[in-house]
Amino acid sequence: MTTGPGTLPQSQQRFFDVHFHAMNMSHPNFIAFIKRFWDSLFIATNRSLQKNRFLIFLGSIVALPLLMIALFFILVRFLFFKKIKPSTLQWVLKKTGTDDTVQNIFNLLCLMENDISNFLLLTEECIISHSCKNNALSIGEHQYASMVLTPLIIDFGCGSREFSSIHYNKRPVSKPVAEQTADLLAGIKAYERTTSRHFFTIHPFMGINPALCPLDKVRSMLAQGFGNKTFSGLKLYPPLGFDPWPVTKEESEKIDLIYSFCIEQGIPLTVHCSDEGFDALGREAMFTLTKPEKWASVLAAHPMLRINLAHFGKLTDSTAWEKTVISLIMQYDNVYADLSYRGITDGYYLHIRGLLDTHGKKLAERLLYGSDYMMNLLKTGSYCEYLNIFRDTQHLTPDEKDLLCSKNPARFLFNDENQCRK
């Protein structure tokens, strides 16, 4: 299927993905990146063991003697007669329920081998080929002629304190965010020159880690990035060392400048609010900086801040952070939350159904569709697979889906719901 500009009715709306990443292999802090893979594999293994713990317990009692004998002969065979085959490792991964996770990691790395323009072209081709009908993305009775992407830049210029014993990790990683920014902006321009479909309209978000920049540098980055309209929003990432509400005067001046600038210029702010992600600090410090209670203090001082608490306060095996995010949404008029990396199964939208029934219209008008693509490939096979779960769920009405993927994002990004149309 091919489409070109002008082939679709101008009255049709735009579909928004407010949480989107476009990175290649050179951009992340690779120690934090590998740790994220490791954490995903560990979580998958742990959940598999927990899910099957009763059967494992019974099986160990019945089969333990036979298992010990079998393991002995297997060990002798491998040590003295034969090497371990790759198929053996695949069998172990399958039996432990982690084979899909390993496959997903390879899939993600394969995508990240591409430059940014080809990454965008591959994603466009995937969506149009697998999720569109009649030259449009159909979500119930709503037709979307194009998609708005907001690539979020993360400032990875921060060493991993969890691996401080590694010889070349004793000093902070030198990885200027300017290089990632240049790659992204060049990739967007190359995509716009190359595509024949023009399905994507792209509004990138600047990434800043104030902990790594002096006050004057923060001021100049904001003036340069938003003075020439290069960026449409700002991305902050606490797990890499950013404190949303610091106690020192020096850091407070920087974050006060950022929040005041966003309010004065009408700039939307997206912040990481999940216990998963790129963690360069260690779990305890990461929790302290990332918890949504930090933003309660920020909003008390800056109530007009237009902010998206990304991942809707995701906390493993608890809804405590989610409840805090909901309370902030109900208290302030400009607080939003995206569902990125959450809608992996239809069951999550059943959970959202319950929240909407409980909290009503205001919550429905503050939730945003987001994918966390490409990182959601750790839990799903493709962008389309993730998108189609949202498209096909019966737990949300067509109009509620339209709020989440079109009207609410237009209000968050542009402070104008009418921007949901071309």
N, C-alpha and C positions, 0 to 999 in steps of 0.2 A: 504494500500500500504506500502510495506517495501522495503527499499534499504539498501545496505551496501557499504563500501568503495570499490572502484574498479569496481562497476557495471555500471558506466557511462563512456563514451568516455573521455579520458584525454584532448581532444581538446576543450571540451566545456568550456564556460566561467563561471566566478563566478559572482553572483549577490551580490551587496554590500548594506548594510544599515548602513550609516555613523552616524546615530543619533538614538541610542537605549539605553534604560535604563533597568536595571535589579535590582529592589529594593524590599525588603520586608518591612513589617510594622514597623520594628525597625529602619530603616535607615533615613527617612526624619526628618527635623524639623517639628513636627506634627502641630504646630500652623500655620506655613506657608502652610503646606499641606492642612489643613482644610480650610484655607482662599482661597486656589486655588479652592476648590470645591464650596465654597460660591460665589466666583467671577464668576465661570462658570454658576451657577444657576441664579445669578443676570443678567448676560449678556443674557442668554437664555430668561428669562422673559422679559427683556427690549426690545429685538429684536421682540419678539412675540407681545408685546403691540404696538411697532412702526409699525410693518407690518400690524396690524389690527386696527390702530387708527381711521380710518374713519368709519369703521363699529361700533367700540366701541362708537364713538361719537354719531352716529345716533341712535344706540340701547339704549344709556343712555337717550336720549331725549324721545324716544317713550315708553321705558319700565320702566323708573325710578319710577313712582308712583306704578306700579305693583310690581316692584322689592323690594321697601321699605316694602310693605305689606307682600310679601313672606318672606323676611328676618326676619321680626318681628316674624312671626309664626314659622319659622325655629329656631330662637334663643330661643323662649319660649319652643319649643319642646326639644331642646338639653339641656337647663338649668334645666328643671324641670321633664322631662319624660324619656330622653334617652341619652346615651352617643354618642359621635361622632364616627362613624364607620370608619375603615381604608379605606373602599371603597369610603367614602365621600372625603377623602383627595386625593385619586387616581383620582376621578372625577375632583377635583379642579386643580390638576397638569396637567391632560389631557387638560382641557379647557384653561389653560394658556400656553400650549405648552412646558411645562417643564418636562413632564413625562419621555421622552427619556433621558434627562440629569440625572435625579434621577436614572433611570435604569442603565445608563452607570457608574455612581459612584459606585453602588453596584457591577457591573461587575469588575471594576478596583480593588476594595477592595478585592473581592474574589480571583483574581489573586495574589494580594500581600500577601495573607495569606500563600502562598507557599514559601518554601525555594528556593534559587536561582537555584539549579540543577533541581528541579521539574518544576520551572518556565520555564527554557530553554527547557525541554523535552515537556511540554505542548505546547509551541510555535512552536517547531519543528513539533509535531504531527498535529497541526492546519494547518500549511503551506503545509505540504506534503499531507494532506487529502483533502484540499479545493482549493489549488492554483497550484498544480503540476499535470502534465500529463506525462505518459511514463517515470516516474522516474526523471523528470526534471521540472524546473520552466520555462515555456514558456512565453516569452514576444515578441509577433509578430513572426518573423522568427528566433529569437535568443533563444537558449536553454542554461539554466544555471544549471550546475551540482551540485552546492552547493551555500551556502550563507555565506558571510562574515559579521559578526556582530561586532560593536564597542561599547560595553557597556561604557557609560560615567558616571564616578563617580562624584557626586556633594558633595562638602564639606558643610554639613549642620550645622556645629558647630557655629552657629550664632543665637543669640536671636532675637525675633521679636520686633522691636521698636514700631510698631503700637499698640502693646498690653502691653505697659510698665506698665499700671495700674494694671495688674494681679499680685497677690501677689508673686507667684513663678516664675514670668517672669521678675523680676527686675534685675536679673543678667543674663548675656549671657548663653544660653544653653550649657551644656557640653556634646558634642556628637562627640567624636573623629572620624575623617574620617578613621582612621586605622581599626576600627571595621567593617565598611562597606566594606572597601577594602579587609579585610581578608575573609569576607563572600562571596564576589564576586569571588575572586580567588579560594576559596575552592569549590564554586558552579560550576565554569567552569571545574575544575578537575573532580568533581563528574559526571557532564554531560558527559565528554569525556569517563569516565569509563563505564557509564551506557547505553548510546545510542547505538542502533543497526544500526542507519541510518548514523550517522556522517555527517549530512547535513550542520551543522554550523562549520565554522572556526572563532574563536573568538579572537579579538584584543582589549583588554580593554584600556581605556584612564584613566590616573591618574587624580584625582580631587584635586585641591589645592585652598584654599582661602588665599592669601598672607596677607590679613588684620588680620588674626588670628595667623600668624606665624612670629617669628623673622627671620632675614636674615639667620642665621646659620641653622635654621630648614628647611627653603625653600631649601637651598643648599643641605642639607643631603637628603631630600626627593627626589630631582631630581637625585642625584647621585645613591641612592639606587634603585629607581624605574626604571631608564633607564640604569643604569650600568649593571644590570643583565638581561636586555631585558624583564622585567616583563610587561611593558606597551609599547604600540605602539604610544601613543599620550597623549596630555594634555588637560584637560577640565577646563575652567574658567567660573565663573558665577557671573557677576556683581550685579544682584538684591539681592544677599546675602552679599553685603558689599565690593566687590572687585572693586577698581577703576582702570580702564585700563591705565590711564595717571594721576597719582596723583601729587600733588603740593609739598608735603613734601619730604625732602631729604631721610628720612628713608624708606618711601614707594616706592619712585622712585628707590632706590637701589635694592629693592626686585624685582620689575617688570622688571628692566633692566637686572637683572640676569636671569630671566625666559625667556625673549625674546631672549637674546644673546645665552643662552643655547639651545633653540629650533632651532635657526638658525645654530649653530655650529654642533649640533648632528643630524640635519635633522628631527626634531620632528614636526609633524603636531599639530596644535592648534585649538581646537573648542571652540567658545565662544557664550554665549547666546546673541541673538540680536532680541528681541521681547518684546512687552509691556505686554505679558502674562507670567505666570510662577510662580515660588516660590518667593514671595515678602516678605522680612523680614524688609524692610526699610520704607515702605510707598510709595505712587505713585510718589510723586515729586522727592524724592531721587532716586528711582528706575529708573525713566526716565533719570535723569541726568547721572547716571553711565552706563546705558544700550544703550543709543543712539549711532548709528554707527559713528557719528562725532568724538567720542572719539578715534576710531580706525584710523581715518585719521591722528591724531597726532602720534599715535604709528607707523604707516606705513611710515610716513615721516622720522622718526628716524631709523626704522628697515625695509627697503623696501624688504628685502629678506625673511621676515617672511612668512611661509606657514600657512595660517589661513582660517578657515571656519566660516563665520558669519552666525550662525545657524538661521533657520526660515526666512532667506532672508529678514531681517529687517521688520518683521511683526509689523504693527501699525494699531490699530483698526480704520476703517473708513478713512484711509489716506495711500498714497503711498510714503510719504516723506522719511521715513527711507529706503524703498526699492530703491528709486532713489539714495540715498547716497551710498548704498551697490553696486549698479550697477556702479556708478562712480568710486568706489574703485577697482572693478573688472577690469574696462577698463583701469585704471591707472597703476595697479600693476599686475605682472605676476603670483603671488602665492596666490591671494585672490580668495576664493571660497565661495559659499553660498548653504546650503542645504535647501530643501523644506519641512522639517519636520513640522508636525502639520498643514500644509497648504493644502495638497491635499485631503481634506475631501470630496469634490465634484468634479465632472468632470468639472464644470465651472471654477475651479481654473486653470486647465491645458489650458483652452481657454485663460485665462489671460497670462499664460506663453507663449502660441503660439504668442500672440501679441508682447511680449517682445523680443522673439527670432527673429521675423520678423523685428523688429526695430533695434536691436543691433547686430545681426549677429553671426558669428562663435565664437568669443571670449566668449561671454556670454554663448553660447551653450556648450562650453568646460569648463565652470567653475561652472555650476549648478550640484548639487548632490542629488540623491534620499536619503531621510531620513524619518523615520516614527515618531520619538519621542515616540515610543512604550516604555513603557506602558502608558504614559500620554495621548496619543491620544485616549485612550479608553474613555476619557471624551466626545468625539465627534463621536466615531464610535464603532461598536459592537465587532470587533475583529481585530487582525493583518491582517488576510486575506481580510477582508472587505476593509481596507485601501489600501492594496497592489493591490487588484483587480481593484480598480479605476484607479490606474496608469497603470496597465496591459492593461485595456480595452479602455482607452481614445483614441479617434481618432484625437485629436488635436496635438499629437506628432507623428512623423514618427518612425518606428522601430529602425532606426539608431540613432535618437535623444534619444529615451528611453535607448538604449544601452550606449550612452554617459553618461547619467545621473546615471544609475544604475550599470555601470561596468567600463568603461574606465576612466571617470573623477574621481570616487572614488579611483581607483588604483593609479592614478597620485597624488591625494591629500595625500593618506595614505602612499604610498611607494616611491613617486617621480618617478614612473615607470609604464607606461601604460601596459607593458607586464605582470604585476602582476594580471591583470584581468583574466588570465588563470591559471589553476591549475599547 
